[in-house]
């Protein structure tokens, strides 16, 4: 359930950053002036028209490719979601337990609940990629670490309530 709060927050931060970057765009520098070109007797206007301005990278900027650390964090969510699904289904098969966070209609429908768990994994991956693409890798890692920790605690708590699996 915590992911339902975390994902919109991370998505909102990502979208806000995109708008901020678009508002901060500046025009590309103009081509070199003809006064600074050596006098060769020919018109320098065609040469100045051909000069292309290469995009400049900011120093220290990393690529948007995912590294091993990123894949470890992303890969931790899928098994935790599976264990959350299994522990919830197992707990609901016993009369003394009930679901406190999700709607009962969702949890009672096994296919719908499995699809919900799978869609949270996909949404988590997409938000992570968006943050990395917009150069917020540290925020993405922190958010993913918090998500993994909260989900691991929830799964551990579920299995503790079930009596030690």
C-alpha positions, 0 to 999 in steps of 0.5 A, a space after each residue: 500500500 505504501 507504493 500507492 503513495 510513493 509512486 505518485 510522489 516520485 512521478 510528481 517530482 519527476 514531472 515537476 523537474 521536467 517542467 522546470 528544465 523546459 522553462 530553463 532552456 536557453 537559446 543555442 549560442 550564435 554562430 561565429 561572427 564574420 569579423 573574427 574570421 581571417 580575410 581570405 578575399 572571399 565572403 565568409 557568410 557561407 562558412 558562418 552558415 555552415 558552422 554547427 553548434 555542438 550540444 554541450 554536456 554538463 561535467 560529471 553527468 552520467 548516462 541514463 543506462 542502468 547499472 548493476 546497483 540499479 538492477 539489484 534494487 529493481 530486482 528486489 521488488 518482484 520477489 517481495 511482491 510475490 511473497 506479499 501476494 502469497 502471504 496475503 492469500 495464505 492469511 486470508 484463507 484463515 478466518 482470524 485475518 482480514 486485509 486492512 489496506 486494500 479493498 476486499 473485492 481486489 484481494 478476494 479476486 486472485 487474478 485481479 490481486 496478482 495483476 495488481 501486484 505485477 502492475 505495481 512492479 511495472 509502475 515502479 520500474 517505469 518511475 525509476 527509469 523516468 527519474 534516472 533519465 532526468 538525472 535523478 538517479 540518487 532520488 530514484 535509488 533512495 525511493 527504491 531503497 525505501 520501497 524495498 525496505 517497507 515491502 520487506 518489513 510488510 512481508 516479514 510481518 505477514 509471515 510472522 503473523 502466520 506463525 513462521 514460514 
